[in-house]
Amino acid sequence: MQESRRERKKRLTRQRIVMAAIRLFEEQGYEQTTVAQIAAAADVDPKTFSNYFRSKDEVLWVDTERDFDVLFRAIAERRPDESPGEALARMIQEYRAHRRPKVPRQEPEELSAAARLVLTTPALQAKGLYLLLELQGRIAGELLKAFPDDLDPITAAAMTGSLIGAIQQAGLASVQLGRSQEELWEATRRGLDIAMHGLLSVRPPTESP
């Protein structure tokens, strides 16, 4: 579906606010940065900021709740003869297809700035951990509802943690290494592959004769 002019304007405004916020957080610290300063740096009214975000920490988790609904819906709409693992893999693929076009183009230093903020700011660390644990719990719950005869709570939790942990850590490592945005997407795909095939699938490269 083609993006309307109004939708494009809203998306660009939101993107400008996010970029301004990250820049200020980096320059003067997260705690020292106010909503008014972010609005001024993004050249918008503080009320406009409030139309997009409820608080300044939300700029680092844009549309999180709405995007996560894609994950839960994918599990709920399990396909005939689909295994729990296959449903999880399809869930990630559908999420990537939904999310990737919405992510603004960023240079490696911009990606690493956001990651650095979350990893080094206690308030953001707490927020990120809460969101991650909540996400895993909800996915495991949806998995149990979709496969009531095949899974128990411990297995569902282990499968979910293995998948989300592999993808999250692979993506984080890519960002910390200063890799590009395309390489970040590839890293998350690698995380998915390892989670799907298991730890024993990772072997040293075979030497050429």
C-alpha positions, 0 to 999 in steps of 0.5 A: 500500500502506497504511503500517503503524504500525511503518513509520510510527513508523520513518519519523517517527523517521528524520525526527526524527533528520534534522531534529535533525541539520540543526539542530545542523549549522547551529547549531554546525557539521558538524564540531563536531556528534557522533552523541551530540548528534544522538541527544540532540536527536532524543530517541533512544538513540545505538544507535537512531541507528546503526540508521538511519544508519552515520554523521552525513553520511548524514542528508543523503542518506537512503535514497540507495542504495535510491532510486537502485535505482529509476533503474537498474531503470527503465532496465533495464526499457526498453520496446519501441520506447522511445528512450534519451531516452524511457527517461531521461525515464521513469526520472525520472518513476518516481523522482519518483513513488517519492521524492515521497511519502517526502519530509517536508514542509519549509519553504523555510528547512529546504530551504535549510539542507540545501543550504547545509550541502552547499555550504559544508562541505568533507566534505559537498561531497566526499560530494555530488560523489562520489555525483553522479558515481557516479550518473551513471556508473551510469546511463550504464552501464545505458543502454549495457546497455539500448541496446547497438546504439544508443549508445556510451559518450561519447553515453551519458555526455553524455545522462546528464550533460545530464539529471542536471545540468539537474535538479540545478542547477534544483533547487539554484537553487530552494532557494537562491532560498528557493522552496517545496517545491512550487516545488522539484519544479516546478523539477526538472520544468523541468530535465527539460524543458530537458534533453529538448528541448535548449538551443535550446528556451529562448527569450525570452518572446513580448511580448503585442501 
